[in-house]
Amino acid sequence: MMYDFNAAEVFKVAVRIEENGAEFYRKAAELQSDPENKKFLEKLADMEDTHKSTFLKMSKDVTEAEKTQQVFDPEGEAGLYLTAMADTHGGEGSPSAAQQLTGNESMEEILKIAIGLEKESILFYLGIKEMVPPKFGQDKVDAIIEEERRHVIQLNGFLKKMKSAG
């Protein structure tokens, strides 16, 4: 079944993905023995929490038209579908990313994994964008993509700083 989604639904997914992203960093922090690395990863988890707050604020600007349900869905299947997509898209919000951490990863490896996950999330949102008609908030999906793009740039900056320090 092919769905068209609205901006309000996409923001719900974005929030879920950020929650899962924060879980990734918290799990990575738990597995660290070095207090500095642990603190840095907890800071990254806090950044995901901030990102979640940003998306919640952005979602408040969604118009009534952008909240319009696209299909008759008395069983709430569209929401379940979106939740499943958020959890399994393979990017930042994938719970399996946190579960795959072993504790043997270097900080550089963790950042590289995180950057890859963020990039996967951008690709995910680009795909979702095609399922949100312009009148139902496609421009809001562009705003989510821009936020994720800034996060990739920020993580790359951390990685470069780490490489030059080490």
ROSE-4610 file (N, C-alpha, C; in Angstrom, 1 decimal, always signed):
// ROSE-4610
residu = [M/M/M/M/M/M/Y/Y/Y/D/D/D/F/F/F/N/N/N/A/A/A/A/A/A/E/E/E/V/V/V/F/F/F/K/K/K/V/V/V/A/A/A/V/V/V/R/R/R/I/I/I/E/E/E/E/E/E/N/N/N/G/G/G/A/A/A/E/E/E/F/F/F/Y/Y/Y/R/R/R/K/K/K/A/A/A/A/A/A/E/E/E/L/L/L/Q/Q/Q/S/S/S/D/D/D/P/P/P/E/E/E/N/N/N/K/K/K/K/K/K/F/F/F/L/L/L/E/E/E/K/K/K/L/L/L/A/A/A/D/D/D/M/M/M/E/E/E/D/D/D/T/T/T/H/H/H/K/K/K/S/S/S/T/T/T/F/F/F/L/L/L/K/K/K/M/M/M/S/S/S/K/K/K/D/D/D/V/V/V/T/T/T/E/E/E/A/A/A/E/E/E/K/K/K/T/T/T/Q/Q/Q/Q/Q/Q/V/V/V/F/F/F/D/D/D/P/P/P/E/E/E/G/G/G/E/E/E/A/A/A/G/G/G/L/L/L/Y/Y/Y/L/L/L/T/T/T/A/A/A/M/M/M/A/A/A/D/D/D/T/T/T/H/H/H/G/G/G/G/G/G/E/E/E/G/G/G/S/S/S/P/P/P/S/S/S/A/A/A/A/A/A/Q/Q/Q/Q/Q/Q/L/L/L/T/T/T/G/G/G/N/N/N/E/E/E/S/S/S/M/M/M/E/E/E/E/E/E/I/I/I/L/L/L/K/K/K/I/I/I/A/A/A/I/I/I/G/G/G/L/L/L/E/E/E/K/K/K/E/E/E/S/S/S/I/I/I/L/L/L/F/F/F/Y/Y/Y/L/L/L/G/G/G/I/I/I/K/K/K/E/E/E/M/M/M/V/V/V/P/P/P/P/P/P/K/K/K/F/F/F/G/G/G/Q/Q/Q/D/D/D/K/K/K/V/V/V/D/D/D/A/A/A/I/I/I/I/I/I/E/E/E/E/E/E/E/E/E/R/R/R/R/R/R/H/H/H/V/V/V/I/I/I/Q/Q/Q/L/L/L/N/N/N/G/G/G/F/F/F/L/L/L/K/K/K/K/K/K/M/M/M/K/K/K/S/S/S/A/A/A/G/G/G]
num = [1/1/1/2/2/2/3/3/3/4/4/4/5/5/5/6/6/6/7/7/7/8/8/8/9/9/9/10/10/10/11/11/11/12/12/12/13/13/13/14/14/14/15/15/15/16/16/16/17/17/17/18/18/18/19/19/19/20/20/20/21/21/21/22/22/22/23/23/23/24/24/24/25/25/25/26/26/26/27/27/27/28/28/28/29/29/29/30/30/30/31/31/31/32/32/32/33/33/33/34/34/34/35/35/35/36/36/36/37/37/37/38/38/38/39/39/39/40/40/40/41/41/41/42/42/42/43/43/43/44/44/44/45/45/45/46/46/46/47/47/47/48/48/48/49/49/49/50/50/50/51/51/51/52/52/52/53/53/53/54/54/54/55/55/55/56/56/56/57/57/57/58/58/58/59/59/59/60/60/60/61/61/61/62/62/62/63/63/63/64/64/64/65/65/65/66/66/66/67/67/67/68/68/68/69/69/69/70/70/70/71/71/71/72/72/72/73/73/73/74/74/74/75/75/75/76/76/76/77/77/77/78/78/78/79/79/79/80/80/80/81/81/81/82/82/82/83/83/83/84/84/84/85/85/85/86/86/86/87/87/87/88/88/88/89/89/89/90/90/90/91/91/91/92/92/92/93/93/93/94/94/94/95/95/95/96/96/96/97/97/97/98/98/98/99/99/99/100/100/100/101/101/101/102/102/102/103/103/103/104/104/104/105/105/105/106/106/106/107/107/107/108/108/108/109/109/109/110/110/110/111/111/111/112/112/112/113/113/113/114/114/114/115/115/115/116/116/116/117/117/117/118/118/118/119/119/119/120/120/120/121/121/121/122/122/122/123/123/123/124/124/124/125/125/125/126/126/126/127/127/127/128/128/128/129/129/129/130/130/130/131/131/131/132/132/132/133/133/133/134/134/134/135/135/135/136/136/136/137/137/137/138/138/138/139/139/139/140/140/140/141/141/141/142/142/142/143/143/143/144/144/144/145/145/145/146/146/146/147/147/147/148/148/148/149/149/149/150/150/150/151/151/151/152/152/152/153/153/153/154/154/154/155/155/155/156/156/156/157/157/157/158/158/158/159/159/159/160/160/160/161/161/161/162/162/162/163/163/163/164/164/164/165/165/165/166/166/166]
x = [+0.8/+0.0/+0.9/+0.6/+1.4/+0.6/+1.3/+0.7/+1.3/+0.5/+1.0/+0.9/+1.9/+1.9/+1.8/+1.6/+1.6/+2.7/+3.0/+4.1/+4.0/+2.8/+2.6/+3.1/+2.8/+3.2/+4.7/+5.3/+6.8/+7.5/+6.9/+7.6/+7.5/+6.4/+6.4/+7.5/+7.8/+8.9/+10.2/+10.4/+11.6/+11.9/+10.9/+11.1/+11.5/+10.9/+11.2/+12.7/+13.1/+14.4/+15.4/+15.1/+16.0/+16.1/+15.0/+15.0/+15.9/+15.8/+16.6/+18.1/+18.3/+19.7/+20.3/+19.6/+20.1/+20.4/+19.6/+19.8/+21.1/+21.5/+22.7/+23.9/+23.9/+25.0/+25.1/+23.9/+23.9/+24.5/+24.1/+24.6/+26.1/+26.6/+28.0/+28.8/+28.1/+28.7/+28.8/+27.8/+27.8/+28.9/+29.3/+30.3/+31.7/+31.9/+33.2/+33.8/+35.1/+35.7/+36.4/+36.8/+37.4/+36.3/+36.5/+35.5/+35.3/+36.4/+36.3/+35.4/+35.7/+34.9/+33.4/+33.2/+31.9/+31.1/+31.8/+31.2/+30.9/+31.8/+31.6/+30.4/+30.3/+29.2/+27.8/+27.9/+26.7/+26.3/+27.3/+27.0/+26.3/+26.8/+26.1/+24.7/+24.5/+23.1/+22.2/+22.8/+22.1/+21.7/+22.7/+22.4/+21.3/+21.1/+20.0/+18.7/+18.8/+17.6/+17.2/+18.2/+17.9/+17.3/+17.9/+17.3/+15.8/+15.5/+14.2/+13.3/+13.8/+13.0/+12.8/+13.9/+13.8/+12.6/+12.6/+11.5/+10.1/+10.1/+8.8/+8.3/+9.3/+8.9/+8.5/+9.3/+8.9/+7.5/+7.2/+5.9/+4.7/+5.0/+3.9/+3.5/+4.4/+4.1/+3.4/+3.1/+2.3/+0.9/+0.4/-0.9/-1.9/-3.2/-4.2/-4.2/-4.0/-3.9/-2.8/-1.7/-0.5/-0.7/-1.8/-2.1/-3.2/-3.7/-4.8/-4.3/-5.1/-4.9/-5.1/-4.2/-4.2/-5.0/-5.2/-6.0/-7.0/-8.0/-8.9/-8.2/-8.0/-7.2/-7.7/-8.9/-9.5/-8.7/-7.8/-7.0/-5.7/-5.4/-4.1/-2.9/-3.1/-2.0/-0.9/-1.3/-0.3/+0.7/+0.2/+1.1/+2.0/+1.5/+2.3/+3.3/+3.0/+3.9/+5.0/+4.7/+5.7/+6.6/+6.1/+6.9/+7.9/+7.4/+8.2/+9.3/+9.0/+10.0/+11.0/+10.6/+11.6/+12.5/+12.0/+12.9/+13.7/+13.4/+14.1/+14.8/+14.8/+15.3/+16.8/+17.5/+18.9/+19.8/+19.2/+19.9/+20.0/+20.1/+20.3/+19.3/+18.1/+17.1/+16.9/+17.7/+17.6/+18.0/+17.1/+17.5/+18.6/+18.7/+19.8/+21.1/+21.3/+22.6/+23.2/+22.3/+22.8/+23.1/+22.3/+22.4/+23.7/+24.2/+25.4/+26.7/+26.6/+27.8/+28.4/+29.7/+30.3/+31.1/+31.4/+32.3/+33.8/+34.1/+35.4/+35.7/+34.7/+34.8/+35.6/+36.5/+37.2/+36.2/+36.6/+35.8/+35.7/+36.8/+36.7/+35.7/+35.7/+34.8/+33.4/+33.1/+31.8/+31.3/+32.2/+31.8/+31.5/+32.3/+32.1/+30.8/+30.5/+29.2/+28.1/+28.2/+27.2/+27.0/+28.1/+28.0/+27.3/+27.6/+27.0/+25.5/+25.1/+23.7/+23.0/+23.6/+22.9/+22.7/+23.7/+23.6/+22.4/+22.3/+21.2/+19.9/+19.8/+18.6/+18.2/+19.2/+18.9/+18.3/+18.9/+18.4/+16.9/+16.7/+15.4/+14.4/+14.8/+13.9/+13.7/+14.7/+14.5/+13.5/+13.5/+12.5/+11.1/+11.0/+9.7/+9.2/+10.1/+9.7/+8.8/+9.2/+8.4/+7.0/+6.7/+5.4/+4.6/+5.1/+4.4/+4.1/+2.9/+2.5/+2.8/+3.2/+3.5/+2.4/+1.2/+0.1/+0.0/+0.6/+0.6/+1.9/+2.8/+3.9/+5.3/+5.4/+6.7/+7.8/+7.6/+8.7/+9.1/+8.3/+8.6/+9.6/+9.5/+10.4/+11.8/+11.8/+13.0/+13.7/+12.9/+13.5/+14.1/+13.5/+14.1/+15.4/+15.4/+16.6/+17.8/+17.4/+18.4/+19.0/+18.1/+18.6/+19.6/+19.2/+20.1/+21.4/+21.3/+22.6/+23.5/+23.0/+23.8/+24.4/+23.7/+24.2/+25.4/+25.3/+26.4/+27.6/+27.4/+28.6/+29.2/+28.4/+28.8/+29.6/+29.1/+29.8/+31.1/+31.1/+32.4/+33.4/+32.9/+33.8/+34.5/+33.6/+34.2/+35.2/+34.9/+35.8/+37.1/+37.1/+38.3/+39.1/+38.4/+39.1/+39.8/+39.1/+39.6/+40.8/+40.8/+41.9/+43.1/+42.9/+44.0/+44.6/+43.8/+44.3/+45.1/+44.7/+45.3/+46.4]
y = [-1.2/+0.0/+1.2/+2.2/+3.5/+4.5/+5.2/+6.3/+7.6/+8.6/+10.0/+10.4/+11.1/+11.6/+13.1/+13.6/+15.0/+15.4/+16.7/+17.2/+16.8/+16.8/+16.4/+15.0/+14.1/+12.7/+12.6/+13.3/+13.3/+13.8/+14.8/+15.3/+14.3/+13.5/+12.4/+11.4/+11.1/+10.2/+10.8/+12.1/+12.8/+12.8/+13.0/+13.0/+11.6/+10.6/+9.2/+8.9/+9.4/+9.1/+9.8/+11.0/+11.7/+11.0/+10.5/+9.7/+8.5/+7.8/+6.6/+7.0/+8.2/+8.7/+9.0/+9.6/+9.9/+8.5/+7.5/+6.2/+5.6/+5.8/+5.3/+5.9/+7.3/+7.9/+7.5/+7.4/+7.0/+5.6/+4.7/+3.3/+3.3/+4.1/+4.3/+4.8/+5.8/+6.4/+5.3/+4.5/+3.5/+2.5/+2.3/+1.3/+1.8/+3.1/+3.8/+3.6/+3.4/+3.4/+4.7/+5.4/+6.8/+7.8/+8.5/+9.5/+10.6/+11.1/+12.1/+11.7/+10.5/+10.0/+9.8/+9.3/+9.1/+10.5/+11.5/+12.9/+13.4/+13.2/+13.7/+13.0/+11.7/+11.0/+11.4/+11.6/+12.1/+13.5/+14.3/+15.6/+15.4/+14.4/+14.2/+13.7/+12.9/+12.5/+13.7/+14.6/+15.8/+16.6/+16.6/+17.3/+16.7/+15.4/+14.7/+15.1/+15.2/+15.7/+17.1/+17.9/+19.3/+19.3/+18.4/+18.2/+17.8/+16.9/+16.5/+17.7/+18.5/+19.7/+20.7/+20.8/+21.6/+21.1/+19.8/+19.2/+19.4/+19.3/+19.5/+21.0/+21.9/+23.3/+23.5/+23.0/+23.1/+22.5/+21.5/+20.8/+21.7/+22.6/+23.5/+24.5/+24.7/+25.6/+24.9/+23.7/+22.9/+23.5/+23.8/+24.3/+23.2/+23.5/+22.5/+21.7/+22.3/+21.6/+20.5/+20.9/+20.0/+18.9/+18.9/+17.9/+16.9/+17.3/+16.5/+15.1/+14.1/+12.7/+12.5/+11.7/+11.5/+10.3/+9.4/+8.2/+7.9/+7.2/+6.7/+5.6/+5.8/+4.9/+4.7/+4.1/+3.9/+3.1/+2.2/+1.4/+2.0/+3.2/+3.8/+3.1/+2.5/+1.8/+2.7/+3.9/+4.8/+5.2/+5.4/+5.8/+4.6/+3.4/+2.2/+2.0/+2.3/+2.2/+3.2/+4.4/+5.4/+5.1/+4.6/+4.2/+3.1/+2.1/+1.0/+1.5/+2.5/+3.1/+3.8/+4.5/+5.3/+4.3/+3.2/+2.2/+1.3/+1.2/+0.2/+0.9/+2.2/+2.8/+2.6/+2.2/+2.0/+3.2/+4.3/+5.5/+5.8/+7.1/+7.6/+7.0/+6.9/+6.5/+5.0/+4.2/+2.7/+2.2/+1.6/+1.0/+0.0/-0.7/-1.7/-1.1/+0.2/+0.9/+0.8/+1.1/+1.1/-0.3/-1.3/-2.6/-3.3/-2.7/-3.3/-2.8/-1.8/-1.4/-2.4/-2.6/-3.6/-3.1/-1.8/-1.2/-1.2/-1.9/-2.0/-0.9/-0.1/+0.9/+2.1/+2.7/+3.9/+5.1/+6.2/+7.4/+7.8/+7.6/+7.9/+7.0/+5.7/+4.8/+5.1/+5.5/+5.9/+7.1/+8.1/+9.3/+8.9/+8.1/+7.7/+6.9/+6.1/+5.4/+6.4/+7.3/+8.4/+9.2/+9.6/+10.4/+9.5/+8.3/+7.4/+7.3/+7.2/+7.0/+8.3/+9.5/+10.7/+10.9/+10.5/+10.5/+9.6/+8.4/+7.5/+8.2/+8.9/+9.6/+10.7/+11.4/+12.4/+11.7/+10.5/+9.8/+9.3/+8.9/+8.5/+9.7/+10.8/+12.0/+12.4/+12.3/+12.6/+11.7/+10.4/+9.5/+9.8/+10.2/+10.5/+11.8/+12.7/+14.0/+13.8/+12.7/+12.4/+11.9/+11.5/+11.1/+12.1/+13.3/+14.4/+15.5/+15.6/+16.6/+18.0/+18.9/+20.3/+20.9/+20.7/+21.4/+20.8/+19.6/+19.0/+19.1/+20.1/+20.4/+19.8/+19.6/+19.1/+20.0/+21.4/+22.3/+22.0/+21.5/+21.2/+20.0/+19.1/+18.0/+18.5/+19.5/+20.2/+20.8/+21.4/+21.9/+20.8/+19.7/+18.6/+18.1/+18.0/+17.6/+18.6/+19.9/+20.9/+20.8/+20.5/+20.3/+19.1/+18.0/+16.8/+17.1/+17.9/+18.2/+19.0/+19.9/+20.7/+19.8/+18.8/+17.8/+17.0/+16.6/+15.9/+16.8/+18.1/+19.0/+19.2/+19.2/+19.4/+18.1/+16.9/+15.7/+15.6/+16.0/+16.0/+16.9/+18.1/+19.0/+18.3/+17.6/+16.9/+15.9/+15.1/+14.1/+14.7/+15.8/+16.5/+17.0/+17.5/+18.0/+16.8/+15.7/+14.6/+14.0/+14.0/+13.5/+14.4/+15.7/+16.6/+16.6/+16.3/+16.2/+14.9/+13.9/+12.6/+12.3]
z = [+0.0/+0.0/+0.0/-0.8/-0.9/-0.1/+0.8/+1.5/+1.1/+1.2/+1.2/+2.7/+3.1/+4.5/+4.6/+5.8/+6.0/+6.9/+7.0/+7.8/+9.3/+9.8/+11.3/+11.5/+10.6/+10.7/+10.6/+9.7/+9.6/+10.8/+11.4/+12.6/+13.7/+13.8/+14.8/+14.6/+13.3/+13.0/+13.4/+13.0/+13.3/+14.8/+15.6/+17.1/+17.5/+17.0/+17.4/+17.0/+15.8/+15.3/+16.3/+16.7/+17.6/+19.0/+19.4/+20.7/+20.6/+19.4/+19.2/+19.0/+18.4/+18.2/+19.6/+20.5/+21.8/+22.5/+22.3/+22.9/+22.4/+21.2/+20.6/+21.4/+21.5/+22.2/+23.7/+24.3/+25.7/+25.9/+25.0/+25.0/+24.8/+23.8/+23.6/+24.8/+25.5/+26.7/+27.8/+28.0/+29.0/+28.8/+27.6/+27.3/+27.4/+27.7/+27.7/+29.1/+29.2/+30.5/+30.7/+29.7/+29.8/+30.1/+31.3/+31.7/+30.7/+30.0/+29.0/+27.8/+27.3/+26.2/+26.6/+27.8/+28.3/+28.4/+28.9/+29.0/+27.6/+26.6/+25.2/+24.6/+24.8/+24.2/+24.9/+26.2/+26.8/+26.3/+26.0/+25.3/+24.0/+23.2/+21.9/+22.1/+23.2/+23.5/+23.8/+24.6/+24.9/+23.6/+22.7/+21.4/+20.7/+20.7/+20.1/+20.8/+22.1/+22.9/+22.4/+22.2/+21.7/+20.3/+19.5/+18.2/+18.2/+19.2/+19.4/+19.7/+20.6/+21.0/+19.9/+19.0/+17.8/+16.9/+16.7/+15.9/+16.5/+17.8/+18.5/+18.3/+18.5/+18.2/+16.8/+15.8/+14.4/+14.1/+14.8/+14.6/+15.0/+15.9/+16.3/+15.3/+14.3/+13.2/+12.0/+12.2/+11.1/+11.1/+9.9/+9.7/+9.8/+9.9/+9.9/+8.6/+7.5/+6.2/+6.2/+6.9/+7.0/+8.0/+8.7/+9.6/+9.0/+7.9/+7.3/+7.0/+7.5/+7.2/+5.7/+5.1/+3.7/+3.2/+4.1/+3.8/+4.9/+4.6/+5.6/+6.4/+7.7/+8.4/+9.8/+9.9/+11.3/+12.2/+11.7/+12.6/+13.0/+12.5/+12.8/+12.2/+11.0/+10.4/+9.9/+9.4/+8.9/+10.0/+11.2/+12.3/+12.6/+12.6/+12.9/+11.8/+10.6/+9.5/+9.6/+10.0/+10.2/+11.3/+12.4/+13.6/+13.2/+12.4/+11.9/+11.0/+10.2/+9.3/+10.1/+11.1/+12.0/+12.7/+13.1/+13.8/+13.0/+11.7/+10.8/+9.6/+9.5/+8.3/+8.2/+9.2/+9.2/+9.5/+9.8/+10.0/+11.5/+11.8/+13.1/+14.1/+13.7/+14.7/+14.8/+14.2/+14.3/+15.6/+16.4/+17.7/+17.5/+16.4/+16.2/+16.2/+15.8/+15.9/+17.3/+18.3/+19.6/+20.1/+19.7/+20.1/+19.5/+18.4/+17.8/+18.4/+19.2/+19.9/+20.8/+20.8/+21.7/+22.8/+22.7/+23.7/+23.3/+22.2/+21.6/+20.6/+20.3/+19.2/+19.8/+19.0/+19.3/+19.2/+19.8/+19.6/+18.1/+17.4/+16.0/+15.3/+15.6/+15.0/+15.3/+16.6/+17.0/+16.2/+16.1/+15.3/+13.8/+13.3/+11.9/+11.7/+12.7/+12.6/+12.7/+13.6/+13.8/+12.6/+11.9/+10.7/+9.6/+9.5/+8.5/+8.8/+10.1/+10.5/+10.2/+10.4/+10.1/+8.6/+7.8/+6.3/+5.9/+6.5/+6.2/+6.5/+7.6/+8.0/+6.9/+6.4/+5.4/+4.1/+3.7/+2.6/+2.9/+4.1/+4.5/+4.4/+4.9/+4.8/+3.3/+2.5/+1.1/+0.4/+0.8/+0.3/+0.9/+2.2/+2.8/+2.1/+1.8/+1.2/-0.1/-0.8/-2.0/-1.7/-0.5/-0.1/+0.7/+0.7/+1.4/+0.3/-0.2/-1.2/-0.7/-1.6/-1.2/-0.3/-0.6/+0.2/+1.6/+1.8/+3.1/+3.9/+3.5/+4.3/+3.8/+2.5/+2.0/+2.4/+2.4/+2.8/+4.3/+5.1/+6.5/+6.5/+5.6/+5.5/+5.0/+4.2/+3.8/+5.0/+5.9/+7.2/+8.0/+8.1/+8.8/+8.2/+6.9/+6.2/+6.4/+6.5/+6.7/+8.1/+9.1/+10.5/+10.5/+9.9/+9.9/+9.1/+8.1/+7.4/+8.3/+9.1/+10.0/+11.0/+11.4/+12.4/+11.8/+10.6/+9.9/+9.9/+9.6/+9.5/+10.9/+11.9/+13.3/+13.7/+13.4/+13.8/+13.0/+11.7/+11.0/+11.6/+12.1/+12.8/+14.0/+14.8/+16.0/+15.6/+14.5/+14.0/+13.6/+12.8/+12.4/+13.6/+14.6/+15.8/+16.5/+16.6/+17.3/+16.5/+15.2/+14.4/+14.6/+14.6/+14.7/+16.1/+17.1/+18.5/+18.8/+18.0/+18.3/+17.4]
